[in-house]
Amino acid sequence: MKDLAFLTSPDMSKAEVVTNHVVIAEYAGLNKISVRKLIDNNKQDLEELGILSFEMTKPIKGSTGGRPTKIYQLNRNQAMLLITWLDNTEPVRAFKLALVKRFDELEKTIQTWAKERAVEKATTRSLTDAVQNWEHTNKYSQSNFRKLLTKCATGLPYTKVQARGDKGVPMVDLLTAEELQKYKRLKALVIPLLDLGEEYDYIKVTLEKYATKKAVNAPQQ
């Protein structure tokens, strides 16, 4: 049930795990309007557990009539409190267990990303220095190596990764925990090649082979 909870942003440095009242209604077998009214009637209690945010969704394009719909976003504690107000039916009990597991999974993903990002930051200066001291360096080298590392770590062009988030967000903050881990390994491979004075084309081929080999040998989910 991957859609039970989700991250609020592709920018992992700001992402939080939330669900919404429409998801709760659907999986608990309830009317979404009734669930929304329950939230409206108990806002004060829910707000003690964090900001009660919402988004307005527009009617489906091409549909006739209709108004924007308010969809409440709930953090873990808010969602758990809301569920306690529902009848303790079998669907509600099953949904609560599944939701807790999904929150755990996504929160672990954020924690893993944060650890990988901390290690990646520690090596950023080393890569910058290695590129600056590289005997073949030029004014485009820093940018070219960032783009190369990004493509090898994600399988996507740099521009597509940047398109995941708002303008100005550091590219590495838009990588998933798995992509960031791969980016870090590739960076560690680049630095000694730069120190040895290898040319860009050789480094590029080496990284691409390494990335492809890792992808092929990765365990299937």
N, C-alpha and C positions, 0 to 999 in steps of 0.2 A: 504493500500500500504506500507507494512512493509519494502520492499526492496528499497524504494526511497532514503533513506539515512541510514547510518550505523555508528557504532563506529569503530574507527581505531584500537582498541586494547581491549583484554579481561581484561587487567590491567586497572581498572577503574580510578586509580590515574593518568594515562597518556592518557586515551581515549579522542578523539575529535570526533565531528560529521562531517561527510563528505558525499558527493555523488560523482559520477564519470560521465565522459562524455558519457559512454555507456548507463547508466541509463537515462540521459537527452535525448539522441537520441531516445532511445526506447519509452519512454513515451510521448515525444513531436512529435513522428511520423517522425523522421528525419534519415538521413543516418549518421551512427556513424563516418565514415571517414570524412564527411563534418564538423561535429561538432569538431572533433579532429583538423582539419586544421584551423578552426576558432580560436581555442585556440592557436595553433602554431603561427598564425598571430597576436595575441593580447596578447602575453605572458607578455609584459612589464606592461600593464594595470592590468592584473590579479595578477601579482607579487606584486603590490602595496597594495594588500589586503591580503597578506600572502604568505607563501612559496607555490609554485605551485608544488606539489608532484605528483609522478606517480609510477605505478608498472608495471613490465613486466610480461605478462602472456604467458606461453608456449602453443603450439598447443595441442589440445586434444590428449591424448595417443591413438595410433593406427591409427591416421589420417595420410594421406600421404602428405608430403611437409609442407609448411607453415613456417612462422617465428614468433618469439615472438612478441606480440602486446603490444604497450604502452597504458596504461589506466590512464588518468589523474584523480587525486582526487581533489575535489574542496570543500572548506569550504563554509559556508552559503553565505557570501558576494560575493565570486567568482562565485558561482552558480547563484546568482541573477543577477550579472552583465552579465554573459554569456547569460542568458535568454533574457535580454533586447536587445541583438543583433539579436535575432531570429525574424522571422515574427510573428506577434501577432495573430496567428491562434487560433481557439477554443481549440485544443488539448494543445497548449502551455500555454494558460491562465489557463486551468483546471489543468495542471501539476504543474504550478508555485504555485497555491493555495495549492495543495496537498503536494508539497515539503516543503513549509513554515510550514505547520502543522506538518509534520514529523520531521523537524529540531527542532521545538518547543518541541515536545514530547521527543525526545532523549536528548536535552539539559536539560530539566526538570529532566529526569532520572539521569543525571550526577550530577545536583545540589542536588537532593534528596540523592544520594549516598554520596556526600561530607558531607552533614549534619549528616547523620547516622554514617559515618566514624569518624567524629570529636567526636561524643558522645561515640562511641565504644572505641576510643583511651583513653578517660578520665576514662574508667572503666577497661582498661587492667591491670593497676598496681594493682587495687583492686583484680582482679582474681588471678594474680600472687602471691600476698601476701597471699590470702586465701588458695591457693594450698600449698604454702610453710609452712603455719602454720597448715595445715590439719593434724590431728593426724595419718592418714593412709598414709601420703605422702611417695613417694620414688623417685628415680631418673627418672622414666618414667612418673610420674604423670602430669607434665606440658604438655608433648607431648600427653598423652592419653586424657586429657580433651580438648585440642585443636581439636584433631581428632573427639572426641565425639560431640563436639559442631558443628563442620563443617558438620558431617553426619546428625545430627538432623536438622540443618538449611537448608541443600540443598537436603537431601535424597540421597546423593552420598558419596562414600568413599573419604577420604581426598586426596588420590593419584589422583583421577579423577579430583578433583577441582584444584589441583596443576598443572595438565596437561593442564589446560586452557591457562596458560601463560608460560613465560620463567622461567628457573631455577633461584631461588633466589628471585622471586617476593613474597612479603608477601601474605599469603593465603587470608587474608581478603580483599586485593585489587582486588582479582579475583571473589569476590561475586557480584551478582547483588544487586541493591538497596533493593529489596524485601528480598533477602537472608540475607543481612547484617542487616536489621531491625530485622529479626527473630533471627539471631545469637546474637544480642545485648540483646533481651528479654530472650533468653535461658541463656546467661551469667549471667544476673541479678538473674535468678532462681538458678543457681549453687552456687553462693557465700554464701548465707545463709545456704544451705545444707552442704557445706564444714565447715562453722563455727560451725554447730551443730555436726560435727564429723560423719556424715552419711558415710556409706561405699560406695565404688565405684559402686558396682552392684545396690544398691538402687538408687543412683543418676542417673545412666544410664537408669534404667527403668522409673524413674520419668520424665526425659527429653524426652525419646522416647514417652511416653504417652502424654505428653504436646504437642510435635511436631505433633504427629498423630492427636490429637484432633483439633489443630489449622488448620491443612491441611484439615480435613473433614469439619470444620465449615467455611472455607474461602469462600467468595462469588465467584460464578462462573463468569468467564469473558465472 
